[in-house]
Amino acid sequence: MAKPAGPPPPVGGMGGAALDMDDQAGGAASFGDFFSGIKAAAWRLLNYATYYQMKERAGTVGKAVNGVLGSVRAAP
């Protein structure tokens, strides 16, 4: 017969496993971390710019479709 399972791990509270702390917390940042941060910031800036370009295009298409649908509704 199998042994019964032990008690469940603590949820919340102050148990070490429940805190889910990183072993590397508090370490010094390296130049690799610095440059990866710059790269991530550049990607976010590029994403921000392309978002607004696509938003403008969608507005242009929406206005055109609105004109076409308006003429279709007005047709007898």
N, CA, C and O atoms as a Tripos MOL2 file, in Angstrom:
@<TRIPOS>MOLECULE
protein
  304   303    76     0     0
PROTEIN
NO_CHARGES

@<TRIPOS>ATOM
      1 N           0.8430   -1.1800    0.0000 N.3       1 MET1
      2 CA          0.0000    0.0000    0.0000 C.3       1 MET1
      3 C           0.8860    1.2400    0.0000 C.2       1 MET1
      4 O           1.9210    1.2620    0.6660 O.2       1 MET1
      5 N           0.4870    2.2800   -0.7460 N.am      2 ALA2
      6 CA          1.2800    3.4940   -0.8720 C.3       2 ALA2
      7 C           1.1700    4.3440    0.3830 C.2       2 ALA2
      8 O           0.1650    4.3230    1.0930 O.2       2 ALA2
      9 N           2.2330    5.0880    0.6310 N.am      3 LYS3
     10 CA          2.2230    5.9950    1.7710 C.3       3 LYS3
     11 C           1.2920    7.1690    1.4800 C.2       3 LYS3
     12 O           1.1870    7.5950    0.3300 O.2       3 LYS3
     13 N           0.6170    7.6980    2.4950 N.am      4 PRO4
     14 CA         -0.2200    8.8760    2.2680 C.3       4 PRO4
     15 C           0.6660   10.0920    1.9790 C.2       4 PRO4
     16 O           1.7990   10.1830    2.4520 O.2       4 PRO4
     17 N           0.1300   11.0020    1.2080 N.am      5 ALA5
     18 CA          0.8750   12.2180    0.8720 C.3       5 ALA5
     19 C           1.0290   13.0850    2.1100 C.2       5 ALA5
     20 O           0.1940   13.0460    3.0130 O.2       5 ALA5
     21 N           2.0960   13.8620    2.1480 N.am      6 GLY6
     22 CA          2.3350   14.7640    3.2650 C.3       6 GLY6
     23 C           1.3890   15.9550    3.2090 C.2       6 GLY6
     24 O           0.5360   16.0380    2.3250 O.2       6 GLY6
     25 N           1.5400   16.8610    4.1410 N.am      7 PRO7
     26 CA          0.6570   18.0310    4.1480 C.3       7 PRO7
     27 C           0.9280   18.9140    2.9400 C.2       7 PRO7
     28 O           2.0450   18.9230    2.4230 O.2       7 PRO7
     29 N          -0.0700   19.6520    2.4840 N.am      8 PRO8
     30 CA          0.1270   20.5270    1.3200 C.3       8 PRO8
     31 C           1.0910   21.6630    1.6650 C.2       8 PRO8
     32 O           1.2040   22.0430    2.8310 O.2       8 PRO8
     33 N           1.7770   22.2030    0.6750 N.am      9 PRO9
     34 CA          2.6860   23.3180    0.9470 C.3       9 PRO9
     35 C           1.9020   24.5390    1.3960 C.2       9 PRO9
     36 O           0.7430   24.7040    1.0150 O.2       9 PRO9
     37 N           2.5170   25.3950    2.1980 N.am     10 PRO10
     38 CA          1.7900   26.5720    2.6830 C.3      10 PRO10
     39 C           1.4830   27.5290    1.5390 C.2      10 PRO10
     40 O           2.2780   27.6840    0.6130 O.2      10 PRO10
     41 N           0.3390   28.1570    1.6150 N.am     11 VAL11
     42 CA         -0.0690   29.1510    0.6310 C.3      11 VAL11
     43 C          -0.0270   30.5000    1.3320 C.2      11 VAL11
     44 O          -0.6840   30.6850    2.3560 O.2      11 VAL11
     45 N           0.7410   31.4480    0.7900 N.am     12 GLY12
     46 CA          0.8750   32.7490    1.4360 C.3      12 GLY12
     47 C           1.7060   32.6120    2.6940 C.2      12 GLY12
     48 O           2.5970   31.7660    2.7670 O.2      12 GLY12
     49 N           1.4270   33.4200    3.6600 N.am     13 GLY13
     50 CA          2.1390   33.3270    4.9220 C.3      13 GLY13
     51 C           3.6020   33.7050    4.7770 C.2      13 GLY13
     52 O           3.9770   34.3880    3.8240 O.2      13 GLY13
     53 N           4.4280   33.2660    5.7140 N.am     14 MET14
     54 CA          5.8370   33.6440    5.7110 C.3      14 MET14
     55 C           6.7510   32.4570    5.4220 C.2      14 MET14
     56 O           7.9500   32.5410    5.6840 O.2      14 MET14
     57 N           6.2320   31.3700    4.8970 N.am     15 GLY15
     58 CA          7.0620   30.2210    4.5650 C.3      15 GLY15
     59 C           8.0340   30.5610    3.4540 C.2      15 GLY15
     60 O           7.6810   31.3160    2.5480 O.2      15 GLY15
     61 N           9.2380   30.0340    3.4930 N.am     16 GLY16
     62 CA         10.2570   30.3540    2.5000 C.3      16 GLY16
     63 C           9.8350   29.9500    1.0960 C.2      16 GLY16
     64 O          10.0970   30.6810    0.1400 O.2      16 GLY16
     65 N           9.1870   28.7980    0.9540 N.am     17 ALA17
     66 CA          8.7680   28.3410   -0.3700 C.3      17 ALA17
     67 C           7.6160   29.1960   -0.8990 C.2      17 ALA17
     68 O           7.4820   29.3900   -2.1070 O.2      17 ALA17
     69 N           6.7900   29.7020    0.0130 N.am     18 ALA18
     70 CA          5.6420   30.4880   -0.4120 C.3      18 ALA18
     71 C           6.0500   31.8770   -0.8940 C.2      18 ALA18
     72 O           5.3070   32.5120   -1.6430 O.2      18 ALA18
     73 N           7.2180   32.3560   -0.4750 N.am     19 LEU19
     74 CA          7.6470   33.6850   -0.8830 C.3      19 LEU19
     75 C           8.1350   33.6960   -2.3200 C.2      19 LEU19
     76 O           8.1320   34.7450   -2.9640 O.2      19 LEU19
     77 N           8.5560   32.5480   -2.8320 N.am     20 ASP20
     78 CA          9.0140   32.4070   -4.2040 C.3      20 ASP20
     79 C          10.1220   33.4050   -4.5180 C.2      20 ASP20
     80 O          10.0590   34.1290   -5.5120 O.2      20 ASP20
     81 N          11.1290   33.4320   -3.6650 N.am     21 MET21
     82 CA         12.2290   34.3700   -3.8320 C.3      21 MET21
     83 C          13.2570   33.8070   -4.7910 C.2      21 MET21
     84 O          13.4930   32.6000   -4.8310 O.2      21 MET21
     85 N          13.8580   34.6800   -5.5530 N.am     22 ASP22
     86 CA         14.9010   34.3160   -6.4960 C.3      22 ASP22
     87 C          16.2120   34.1190   -5.7490 C.2      22 ASP22
     88 O          16.5190   34.8890   -4.8390 O.2      22 ASP22
     89 N          16.9880   33.1100   -6.1120 N.am     23 ASP23
     90 CA         18.2830   32.9110   -5.4840 C.3      23 ASP23
     91 C          19.2620   34.0130   -5.8680 C.2      23 ASP23
     92 O          20.1920   34.3020   -5.1160 O.2      23 ASP23
     93 N          19.0660   34.6270   -7.0250 N.am     24 GLN24
     94 CA         19.9930   35.6240   -7.5140 C.3      24 GLN24
     95 C          19.5560   37.0440   -7.1740 C.2      24 GLN24
     96 O          20.1510   37.9960   -7.6800 O.2      24 GLN24
     97 N          18.5540   37.2150   -6.3490 N.am     25 ALA25
     98 CA         18.0740   38.5460   -6.0160 C.3      25 ALA25
     99 C          19.1710   39.3310   -5.3190 C.2      25 ALA25
    100 O          19.8880   38.8000   -4.4720 O.2      25 ALA25
    101 N          19.2950   40.5910   -5.6810 N.am     26 GLY26
    102 CA         20.2660   41.4470   -5.0320 C.3      26 GLY26
    103 C          21.6280   41.4340   -5.6820 C.2      26 GLY26
    104 O          22.5410   42.1030   -5.1980 O.2      26 GLY26
    105 N          21.7990   40.6920   -6.7680 N.am     27 GLY27
    106 CA         23.0870   40.6460   -7.4440 C.3      27 GLY27
    107 C          23.3310   41.9180   -8.2380 C.2      27 GLY27
    108 O          22.3940   42.6590   -8.5360 O.2      27 GLY27
    109 N          24.5720   42.1700   -8.5770 N.am     28 ALA28
    110 CA         24.9200   43.3500   -9.3570 C.3      28 ALA28
    111 C          24.4930   43.1650  -10.8120 C.2      28 ALA28
    112 O          24.5510   42.0600  -11.3510 O.2      28 ALA28
    113 N          24.0690   44.2450  -11.4280 N.am     29 ALA29
    114 CA         23.6810   44.2010  -12.8390 C.3      29 ALA29
    115 C          24.9390   44.2390  -13.7010 C.2      29 ALA29
    116 O          25.9000   44.9390  -13.3800 O.2      29 ALA29
    117 N          24.9270   43.5010  -14.7720 N.am     30 SER30
    118 CA         26.0860   43.4640  -15.6570 C.3      30 SER30
    119 C          25.8350   44.3600  -16.8670 C.2      30 SER30
    120 O          24.7320   44.8750  -17.0510 O.2      30 SER30
    121 N          26.8730   44.5420  -17.6940 N.am     31 PHE31
    122 CA         26.7000   45.3200  -18.9130 C.3      31 PHE31
    123 C          25.7110   44.6420  -19.8490 C.2      31 PHE31
    124 O          25.0010   45.3150  -20.5950 O.2      31 PHE31
    125 N          25.6580   43.3070  -19.8140 N.am     32 GLY32
    126 CA         24.6860   42.5920  -20.6400 C.3      32 GLY32
    127 C          23.2650   42.9500  -20.2640 C.2      32 GLY32
    128 O          22.4090   43.1130  -21.1340 O.2      32 GLY32
    129 N          23.0080   43.0760  -18.9630 N.am     33 ASP33
    130 CA         21.6800   43.4920  -18.5140 C.3      33 ASP33
    131 C          21.3770   44.9150  -18.9660 C.2      33 ASP33
    132 O          20.2530   45.2280  -19.3580 O.2      33 ASP33
    133 N          22.3900   45.7710  -18.9060 N.am     34 PHE34
    134 CA         22.2150   47.1630  -19.3200 C.3      34 PHE34
    135 C          21.8470   47.2580  -20.7900 C.2      34 PHE34
    136 O          20.9120   47.9680  -21.1580 O.2      34 PHE34
    137 N          22.5920   46.5320  -21.6380 N.am     35 PHE35
    138 CA         22.3330   46.5930  -23.0700 C.3      35 PHE35
    139 C          21.0400   45.8790  -23.4430 C.2      35 PHE35
    140 O          20.3740   46.2760  -24.4000 O.2      35 PHE35
    141 N          20.6750   44.8390  -22.7100 N.am     36 SER36
    142 CA         19.4010   44.1840  -23.0040 C.3      36 SER36
    143 C          18.2510   45.1140  -22.6260 C.2      36 SER36
    144 O          17.1880   45.0700  -23.2450 O.2      36 SER36
    145 N          18.4590   45.9510  -21.6160 N.am     37 GLY37
    146 CA         17.4430   46.9360  -21.2520 C.3      37 GLY37
    147 C          17.2860   47.9920  -22.3320 C.2      37 GLY37
    148 O          16.1700   48.4150  -22.6320 O.2      37 GLY37
    149 N          18.4050   48.4220  -22.9210 N.am     38 ILE38
    150 CA         18.3530   49.3930  -24.0120 C.3      38 ILE38
    151 C          17.6590   48.7850  -25.2230 C.2      38 ILE38
    152 O          16.8570   49.4420  -25.8860 O.2      38 ILE38
    153 N          17.9740   47.5240  -25.5050 N.am     39 LYS39
    154 CA         17.3490   46.8430  -26.6470 C.3      39 LYS39
    155 C          15.8390   46.7140  -26.4250 C.2      39 LYS39
    156 O          15.0490   46.9310  -27.3450 O.2      39 LYS39
    157 N          15.4490   46.3640  -25.2090 N.am     40 ALA40
    158 CA         14.0220   46.2300  -24.9050 C.3      40 ALA40
    159 C          13.3160   47.5760  -25.0290 C.2      40 ALA40
    160 O          12.1860   47.6440  -25.5110 O.2      40 ALA40
    161 N          13.9790   48.6450  -24.5950 N.am     41 ALA41
    162 CA         13.3820   49.9800  -24.7080 C.3      41 ALA41
    163 C          13.2170   50.3780  -26.1760 C.2      41 ALA41
    164 O          12.2150   50.9890  -26.5470 O.2      41 ALA41
    165 N          14.1980   50.0320  -27.0080 N.am     42 ALA42
    166 CA         14.1030   50.3380  -28.4350 C.3      42 ALA42
    167 C          12.9480   49.5770  -29.0670 C.2      42 ALA42
    168 O          12.2220   50.1300  -29.8930 O.2      42 ALA42
    169 N          12.7700   48.3130  -28.6880 N.am     43 TRP43
    170 CA         11.6480   47.5250  -29.2220 C.3      43 TRP43
    171 C          10.3150   48.1170  -28.7920 C.2      43 TRP43
    172 O           9.3720   48.1680  -29.5830 O.2      43 TRP43
    173 N          10.2300   48.5720  -27.5250 N.am     44 ARG44
    174 CA          8.9850   49.1780  -27.0480 C.3      44 ARG44
    175 C           8.6840   50.4670  -27.7990 C.2      44 ARG44
    176 O           7.5300   50.7300  -28.1380 O.2      44 ARG44
    177 N           9.7120   51.2770  -28.0630 N.am     45 LEU45
    178 CA          9.5190   52.5140  -28.8050 C.3      45 LEU45
    179 C           9.0590   52.2170  -30.2300 C.2      45 LEU45
    180 O           8.1650   52.8860  -30.7490 O.2      45 LEU45
    181 N           9.6700   51.2160  -30.8580 N.am     46 LEU46
    182 CA          9.2630   50.8290  -32.2090 C.3      46 LEU46
    183 C           7.8270   50.3180  -32.2140 C.2      46 LEU46
    184 O           7.0530   50.6480  -33.1130 O.2      46 LEU46
    185 N           7.4740   49.5300  -31.2340 N.am     47 ASN47
    186 CA          6.1140   49.0120  -31.1220 C.3      47 ASN47
    187 C           5.1220   50.1570  -30.9330 C.2      47 ASN47
    188 O           4.0400   50.1410  -31.5210 O.2      47 ASN47
    189 N           5.4760   51.1330  -30.1300 N.am     48 TYR48
    190 CA          4.6330   52.2960  -29.8840 C.3      48 TYR48
    191 C           4.3910   53.0600  -31.1830 C.2      48 TYR48
    192 O           3.2580   53.4340  -31.4850 O.2      48 TYR48
    193 N           5.4500   53.2890  -31.9450 N.am     49 ALA49
    194 CA          5.3230   54.0320  -33.1990 C.3      49 ALA49
    195 C           4.4770   53.2710  -34.2160 C.2      49 ALA49
    196 O           3.6180   53.8670  -34.8660 O.2      49 ALA49
    197 N           4.7000   51.9820  -34.3650 N.am     50 THR50
    198 CA          3.9390   51.2140  -35.3510 C.3      50 THR50
    199 C           2.4760   51.0840  -34.9340 C.2      50 THR50
    200 O           1.5990   50.9940  -35.7930 O.2      50 THR50
    201 N           2.2010   51.0740  -33.6340 N.am     51 TYR51
    202 CA          0.8150   51.0200  -33.1610 C.3      51 TYR51
    203 C           0.0380   52.2240  -33.6840 C.2      51 TYR51
    204 O          -1.0680   52.0750  -34.2030 O.2      51 TYR51
    205 N           0.6120   53.4080  -33.5500 N.am     52 TYR52
    206 CA         -0.0980   54.6060  -33.9790 C.3      52 TYR52
    207 C          -0.1810   54.7150  -35.4990 C.2      52 TYR52
    208 O          -1.1390   55.2860  -36.0200 O.2      52 TYR52
    209 N           0.7990   54.1820  -36.2150 N.am     53 GLN53
    210 CA          0.6970   54.1380  -37.6740 C.3      53 GLN53
    211 C          -0.4720   53.2510  -38.0940 C.2      53 GLN53
    212 O          -1.2580   53.6260  -38.9650 O.2      53 GLN53
    213 N          -0.5850   52.0870  -37.4810 N.am     54 MET54
    214 CA         -1.6790   51.1680  -37.8230 C.3      54 MET54
    215 C          -3.0290   51.7500  -37.4100 C.2      54 MET54
    216 O          -4.0310   51.5460  -38.0950 O.2      54 MET54
    217 N          -3.0550   52.4690  -36.2980 N.am     55 LYS55
    218 CA         -4.2980   53.0960  -35.8550 C.3      55 LYS55
    219 C          -4.7520   54.1450  -36.8650 C.2      55 LYS55
    220 O          -5.9420   54.2500  -37.1610 O.2      55 LYS55
    221 N          -3.8100   54.9180  -37.3920 N.am     56 GLU56
    222 CA         -4.1400   55.9210  -38.4040 C.3      56 GLU56
    223 C          -4.6520   55.2600  -39.6800 C.2      56 GLU56
    224 O          -5.6140   55.7350  -40.2830 O.2      56 GLU56
    225 N          -4.0130   54.1690  -40.0930 N.am     57 ARG57
    226 CA         -4.4660   53.4460  -41.2930 C.3      57 ARG57
    227 C          -5.8690   52.8910  -41.0950 C.2      57 ARG57
    228 O          -6.7000   52.9490  -42.0020 O.2      57 ARG57
    229 N          -6.1270   52.3590  -39.9200 N.am     58 ALA58
    230 CA         -7.4580   51.8070  -39.6500 C.3      58 ALA58
    231 C          -8.5150   52.9000  -39.7040 C.2      58 ALA58
    232 O          -9.6290   52.6590  -40.1680 O.2      58 ALA58
    233 N          -8.1790   54.1090  -39.2310 N.am     59 GLY59
    234 CA         -9.1140   55.2240  -39.3120 C.3      59 GLY59
    235 C          -9.4000   55.6100  -40.7490 C.2      59 GLY59
    236 O         -10.5410   55.9100  -41.1020 O.2      59 GLY59
    237 N          -8.3620   55.6020  -41.5830 N.am     60 THR60
    238 CA         -8.5340   55.9270  -43.0040 C.3      60 THR60
    239 C          -9.4370   54.9030  -43.6800 C.2      60 THR60
    240 O         -10.3450   55.2690  -44.4260 O.2      60 THR60
    241 N          -9.1910   53.6360  -43.4250 N.am     61 VAL61
    242 CA        -10.0220   52.5700  -44.0090 C.3      61 VAL61
    243 C         -11.4490   52.6700  -43.4850 C.2      61 VAL61
    244 O         -12.4040   52.4920  -44.2400 O.2      61 VAL61
    245 N         -11.5940   52.9540  -42.2030 N.am     62 GLY62
    246 CA        -12.9280   53.0720  -41.6220 C.3      62 GLY62
    247 C         -13.7410   54.1800  -42.2580 C.2      62 GLY62
    248 O         -14.9360   54.0180  -42.5100 O.2      62 GLY62
    249 N         -13.0860   55.3210  -42.5230 N.am     63 LYS63
    250 CA        -13.7920   56.4340  -43.1690 C.3      63 LYS63
    251 C         -14.2250   56.0510  -44.5790 C.2      63 LYS63
    252 O         -15.3310   56.3900  -44.9970 O.2      63 LYS63
    253 N         -13.3650   55.3460  -45.3180 N.am     64 ALA64
    254 CA        -13.7000   54.9250  -46.6830 C.3      64 ALA64
    255 C         -14.8640   53.9360  -46.6750 C.2      64 ALA64
    256 O         -15.7950   54.0500  -47.4720 O.2      64 ALA64
    257 N         -14.7980   52.9710  -45.7690 N.am     65 VAL65
    258 CA        -15.8740   51.9760  -45.6930 C.3      65 VAL65
    259 C         -17.1760   52.6410  -45.2680 C.2      65 VAL65
    260 O         -18.2460   52.2670  -45.7480 O.2      65 VAL65
    261 N         -17.0970   53.6100  -44.3850 N.am     66 ASN66
    262 CA        -18.2920   54.3350  -43.9520 C.3      66 ASN66
    263 C         -18.9330   55.0580  -45.1360 C.2      66 ASN66
    264 O         -20.1570   55.0760  -45.2640 O.2      66 ASN66
    265 N         -18.1170   55.6500  -45.9950 N.am     67 GLY67
    266 CA        -18.6580   56.3150  -47.1820 C.3      67 GLY67
    267 C         -19.3430   55.3460  -48.1240 C.2      67 GLY67
    268 O         -20.4120   55.6410  -48.6590 O.2      67 GLY67
    269 N         -18.7290   54.1880  -48.3270 N.am     68 VAL68
    270 CA        -19.3180   53.1750  -49.2160 C.3      68 VAL68
    271 C         -20.6200   52.6590  -48.6320 C.2      68 VAL68
    272 O         -21.6130   52.5390  -49.3490 O.2      68 VAL68
    273 N         -20.6310   52.3570  -47.3640 N.am     69 LEU69
    274 CA        -21.8530   51.8340  -46.7310 C.3      69 LEU69
    275 C         -22.9440   52.8900  -46.7190 C.2      69 LEU69
    276 O         -24.1230   52.5630  -46.8520 O.2      69 LEU69
    277 N         -22.5660   54.1550  -46.5600 N.am     70 GLY70
    278 CA        -23.5670   55.2330  -46.6010 C.3      70 GLY70
    279 C         -24.2270   55.3240  -47.9510 C.2      70 GLY70
    280 O         -25.4380   55.5270  -48.0410 O.2      70 GLY70
    281 N         -23.4330   55.1740  -49.0250 N.am     71 SER71
    282 CA        -24.0250   55.2170  -50.3680 C.3      71 SER71
    283 C         -24.8730   53.9810  -50.6420 C.2      71 SER71
    284 O         -25.8700   54.0730  -51.3570 O.2      71 SER71
    285 N         -24.5010   52.8270  -50.0900 N.am     72 VAL72
    286 CA        -25.2980   51.6150  -50.2720 C.3      72 VAL72
    287 C         -26.6400   51.7680  -49.5580 C.2      72 VAL72
    288 O         -27.6710   51.3540  -50.0870 O.2      72 VAL72
    289 N         -26.6350   52.3570  -48.3660 N.am     73 ARG73
    290 CA        -27.8960   52.5550  -47.6310 C.3      73 ARG73
    291 C         -28.7900   53.5500  -48.3480 C.2      73 ARG73
    292 O         -30.0120   53.3970  -48.3570 O.2      73 ARG73
    293 N         -28.1890   54.5690  -48.9480 N.am     74 ALA74
    294 CA        -28.9730   55.6060  -49.6150 C.3      74 ALA74
    295 C         -29.5660   55.1230  -50.9400 C.2      74 ALA74
    296 O         -30.5120   55.7280  -51.4450 O.2      74 ALA74
    297 N         -29.0340   54.0610  -51.4990 N.am     75 ALA75
    298 CA        -29.5230   53.5320  -52.7820 C.3      75 ALA75
    299 C         -30.9330   52.9730  -52.5920 C.2      75 ALA75
    300 O         -31.2250   52.3170  -51.5920 O.2      75 ALA75
    301 N         -31.7970   53.2440  -53.5670 N.am     76 PRO76
    302 CA        -33.1930   52.7550  -53.4430 C.3      76 PRO76
    303 C         -33.3330   51.2930  -53.5770 C.2      76 PRO76
    304 O         -34.4440   50.7690  -53.4940 O.2      76 PRO76
@<TRIPOS>BOND
     1     1     2 1
     2     2     3 1
     3     3     4 2
     4     3     5 am
     5     5     6 1
     6     6     7 1
     7     7     8 2
     8     7     9 am
     9     9    10 1
    10    10    11 1
    11    11    12 2
    12    11    13 am
    13    13    14 1
    14    14    15 1
    15    15    16 2
    16    15    17 am
    17    17    18 1
    18    18    19 1
    19    19    20 2
    20    19    21 am
    21    21    22 1
    22    22    23 1
    23    23    24 2
    24    23    25 am
    25    25    26 1
    26    26    27 1
    27    27    28 2
    28    27    29 am
    29    29    30 1
    30    30    31 1
    31    31    32 2
    32    31    33 am
    33    33    34 1
    34    34    35 1
    35    35    36 2
    36    35    37 am
    37    37    38 1
    38    38    39 1
    39    39    40 2
    40    39    41 am
    41    41    42 1
    42    42    43 1
    43    43    44 2
    44    43    45 am
    45    45    46 1
    46    46    47 1
    47    47    48 2
    48    47    49 am
    49    49    50 1
    50    50    51 1
    51    51    52 2
    52    51    53 am
    53    53    54 1
    54    54    55 1
    55    55    56 2
    56    55    57 am
    57    57    58 1
    58    58    59 1
    59    59    60 2
    60    59    61 am
    61    61    62 1
    62    62    63 1
    63    63    64 2
    64    63    65 am
    65    65    66 1
    66    66    67 1
    67    67    68 2
    68    67    69 am
    69    69    70 1
    70    70    71 1
    71    71    72 2
    72    71    73 am
    73    73    74 1
    74    74    75 1
    75    75    76 2
    76    75    77 am
    77    77    78 1
    78    78    79 1
    79    79    80 2
    80    79    81 am
    81    81    82 1
    82    82    83 1
    83    83    84 2
    84    83    85 am
    85    85    86 1
    86    86    87 1
    87    87    88 2
    88    87    89 am
    89    89    90 1
    90    90    91 1
    91    91    92 2
    92    91    93 am
    93    93    94 1
    94    94    95 1
    95    95    96 2
    96    95    97 am
    97    97    98 1
    98    98    99 1
    99    99   100 2
   100    99   101 am
   101   101   102 1
   102   102   103 1
   103   103   104 2
   104   103   105 am
   105   105   106 1
   106   106   107 1
   107   107   108 2
   108   107   109 am
   109   109   110 1
   110   110   111 1
   111   111   112 2
   112   111   113 am
   113   113   114 1
   114   114   115 1
   115   115   116 2
   116   115   117 am
   117   117   118 1
   118   118   119 1
   119   119   120 2
   120   119   121 am
   121   121   122 1
   122   122   123 1
   123   123   124 2
   124   123   125 am
   125   125   126 1
   126   126   127 1
   127   127   128 2
   128   127   129 am
   129   129   130 1
   130   130   131 1
   131   131   132 2
   132   131   133 am
   133   133   134 1
   134   134   135 1
   135   135   136 2
   136   135   137 am
   137   137   138 1
   138   138   139 1
   139   139   140 2
   140   139   141 am
   141   141   142 1
   142   142   143 1
   143   143   144 2
   144   143   145 am
   145   145   146 1
   146   146   147 1
   147   147   148 2
   148   147   149 am
   149   149   150 1
   150   150   151 1
   151   151   152 2
   152   151   153 am
   153   153   154 1
   154   154   155 1
   155   155   156 2
   156   155   157 am
   157   157   158 1
   158   158   159 1
   159   159   160 2
   160   159   161 am
   161   161   162 1
   162   162   163 1
   163   163   164 2
   164   163   165 am
   165   165   166 1
   166   166   167 1
   167   167   168 2
   168   167   169 am
   169   169   170 1
   170   170   171 1
   171   171   172 2
   172   171   173 am
   173   173   174 1
   174   174   175 1
   175   175   176 2
   176   175   177 am
   177   177   178 1
   178   178   179 1
   179   179   180 2
   180   179   181 am
   181   181   182 1
   182   182   183 1
   183   183   184 2
   184   183   185 am
   185   185   186 1
   186   186   187 1
   187   187   188 2
   188   187   189 am
   189   189   190 1
   190   190   191 1
   191   191   192 2
   192   191   193 am
   193   193   194 1
   194   194   195 1
   195   195   196 2
   196   195   197 am
   197   197   198 1
   198   198   199 1
   199   199   200 2
   200   199   201 am
   201   201   202 1
   202   202   203 1
   203   203   204 2
   204   203   205 am
   205   205   206 1
   206   206   207 1
   207   207   208 2
   208   207   209 am
   209   209   210 1
   210   210   211 1
   211   211   212 2
   212   211   213 am
   213   213   214 1
   214   214   215 1
   215   215   216 2
   216   215   217 am
   217   217   218 1
   218   218   219 1
   219   219   220 2
   220   219   221 am
   221   221   222 1
   222   222   223 1
   223   223   224 2
   224   223   225 am
   225   225   226 1
   226   226   227 1
   227   227   228 2
   228   227   229 am
   229   229   230 1
   230   230   231 1
   231   231   232 2
   232   231   233 am
   233   233   234 1
   234   234   235 1
   235   235   236 2
   236   235   237 am
   237   237   238 1
   238   238   239 1
   239   239   240 2
   240   239   241 am
   241   241   242 1
   242   242   243 1
   243   243   244 2
   244   243   245 am
   245   245   246 1
   246   246   247 1
   247   247   248 2
   248   247   249 am
   249   249   250 1
   250   250   251 1
   251   251   252 2
   252   251   253 am
   253   253   254 1
   254   254   255 1
   255   255   256 2
   256   255   257 am
   257   257   258 1
   258   258   259 1
   259   259   260 2
   260   259   261 am
   261   261   262 1
   262   262   263 1
   263   263   264 2
   264   263   265 am
   265   265   266 1
   266   266   267 1
   267   267   268 2
   268   267   269 am
   269   269   270 1
   270   270   271 1
   271   271   272 2
   272   271   273 am
   273   273   274 1
   274   274   275 1
   275   275   276 2
   276   275   277 am
   277   277   278 1
   278   278   279 1
   279   279   280 2
   280   279   281 am
   281   281   282 1
   282   282   283 1
   283   283   284 2
   284   283   285 am
   285   285   286 1
   286   286   287 1
   287   287   288 2
   288   287   289 am
   289   289   290 1
   290   290   291 1
   291   291   292 2
   292   291   293 am
   293   293   294 1
   294   294   295 1
   295   295   296 2
   296   295   297 am
   297   297   298 1
   298   298   299 1
   299   299   300 2
   300   299   301 am
   301   301   302 1
   302   302   303 1
   303   303   304 2
@<TRIPOS>SUBSTRUCTURE
     1 MET1         2 RESIDUE 1 A MET
     2 ALA2         6 RESIDUE 1 A ALA
     3 LYS3        10 RESIDUE 1 A LYS
     4 PRO4        14 RESIDUE 1 A PRO
     5 ALA5        18 RESIDUE 1 A ALA
     6 GLY6        22 RESIDUE 1 A GLY
     7 PRO7        26 RESIDUE 1 A PRO
     8 PRO8        30 RESIDUE 1 A PRO
     9 PRO9        34 RESIDUE 1 A PRO
    10 PRO10       38 RESIDUE 1 A PRO
    11 VAL11       42 RESIDUE 1 A VAL
    12 GLY12       46 RESIDUE 1 A GLY
    13 GLY13       50 RESIDUE 1 A GLY
    14 MET14       54 RESIDUE 1 A MET
    15 GLY15       58 RESIDUE 1 A GLY
    16 GLY16       62 RESIDUE 1 A GLY
    17 ALA17       66 RESIDUE 1 A ALA
    18 ALA18       70 RESIDUE 1 A ALA
    19 LEU19       74 RESIDUE 1 A LEU
    20 ASP20       78 RESIDUE 1 A ASP
    21 MET21       82 RESIDUE 1 A MET
    22 ASP22       86 RESIDUE 1 A ASP
    23 ASP23       90 RESIDUE 1 A ASP
    24 GLN24       94 RESIDUE 1 A GLN
    25 ALA25       98 RESIDUE 1 A ALA
    26 GLY26      102 RESIDUE 1 A GLY
    27 GLY27      106 RESIDUE 1 A GLY
    28 ALA28      110 RESIDUE 1 A ALA
    29 ALA29      114 RESIDUE 1 A ALA
    30 SER30      118 RESIDUE 1 A SER
    31 PHE31      122 RESIDUE 1 A PHE
    32 GLY32      126 RESIDUE 1 A GLY
    33 ASP33      130 RESIDUE 1 A ASP
    34 PHE34      134 RESIDUE 1 A PHE
    35 PHE35      138 RESIDUE 1 A PHE
    36 SER36      142 RESIDUE 1 A SER
    37 GLY37      146 RESIDUE 1 A GLY
    38 ILE38      150 RESIDUE 1 A ILE
    39 LYS39      154 RESIDUE 1 A LYS
    40 ALA40      158 RESIDUE 1 A ALA
    41 ALA41      162 RESIDUE 1 A ALA
    42 ALA42      166 RESIDUE 1 A ALA
    43 TRP43      170 RESIDUE 1 A TRP
    44 ARG44      174 RESIDUE 1 A ARG
    45 LEU45      178 RESIDUE 1 A LEU
    46 LEU46      182 RESIDUE 1 A LEU
    47 ASN47      186 RESIDUE 1 A ASN
    48 TYR48      190 RESIDUE 1 A TYR
    49 ALA49      194 RESIDUE 1 A ALA
    50 THR50      198 RESIDUE 1 A THR
    51 TYR51      202 RESIDUE 1 A TYR
    52 TYR52      206 RESIDUE 1 A TYR
    53 GLN53      210 RESIDUE 1 A GLN
    54 MET54      214 RESIDUE 1 A MET
    55 LYS55      218 RESIDUE 1 A LYS
    56 GLU56      222 RESIDUE 1 A GLU
    57 ARG57      226 RESIDUE 1 A ARG
    58 ALA58      230 RESIDUE 1 A ALA
    59 GLY59      234 RESIDUE 1 A GLY
    60 THR60      238 RESIDUE 1 A THR
    61 VAL61      242 RESIDUE 1 A VAL
    62 GLY62      246 RESIDUE 1 A GLY
    63 LYS63      250 RESIDUE 1 A LYS
    64 ALA64      254 RESIDUE 1 A ALA
    65 VAL65      258 RESIDUE 1 A VAL
    66 ASN66      262 RESIDUE 1 A ASN
    67 GLY67      266 RESIDUE 1 A GLY
    68 VAL68      270 RESIDUE 1 A VAL
    69 LEU69      274 RESIDUE 1 A LEU
    70 GLY70      278 RESIDUE 1 A GLY
    71 SER71      282 RESIDUE 1 A SER
    72 VAL72      286 RESIDUE 1 A VAL
    73 ARG73      290 RESIDUE 1 A ARG
    74 ALA74      294 RESIDUE 1 A ALA
    75 ALA75      298 RESIDUE 1 A ALA
    76 PRO76      302 RESIDUE 1 A PRO
